[in-house]
Amino acid sequence: MNSFTLDRRNGKIMGVCAGLAQRTGMDVTLIRIAAVLLTLCALGPVGVVAYLLAGWLAEG
């Protein structure tokens, strides 16, 4: 099973978006923009908590 890992080398804060970009093959900038827009427009504090949980639970 291919698990999610953080990409601390290319990450800005914890490496969550960079790790997700590496796993999906998408551009990391698009993932970062989507994460910010979702957090600001839709998810609010839930998005921040989800990001922190992903960073804490992912294999680094």
N, C-alpha and C positions, 0 to 999 in steps of 0.2 A: 504494500500500500504506500502510495506516494503522499507523505504528510506535508503540511504547510510549514515552511520555515521562514524565519525573518531574514531579511537581507540587510544586515547592519552596515555593510560597506557602502551601499548605495542609498541607504535610508536617511531621512532628514531628522526624524524624531526617534522612532523605535525600529523602523524598518518594516512596518506592517504593509504599507502600500507598495514598497519596493519588492517585498516577498510575494505579494499577490500578483504584481506585474510579472515577476519571474515565473511564477507558476502558470499563469494564464497566457503568457506571451504578448500581453498588451503593453502599450507604452505607459511607463510609470507616471508621466505627467497627466495623462488622461484619468488614471485611477486617483491621483491626488486631487484633481479638480472635482471629480465626481464625489469623492469622500467629503470634501469641504462643502460642496453644494448640498449634498444630502443632509449633512449635519446642520447647516444653517437654515435650510428651507423646510426640511421634513422631520428629521429625527431629533434635533436639539440635543439635550443632554444624553439621550439614549445612544446617539452616535458616538459621543465621546467615550462613554462607558464601554461600548462595543469595541472601539479602537483599543482602549487600554486593556480590556480582557484578551483581545487577540494578541496583543504584544506580550502579555503576561503568560498566556497559555501555550503560545506557539513554541516550537522547538527552535532554539537559536543556535 
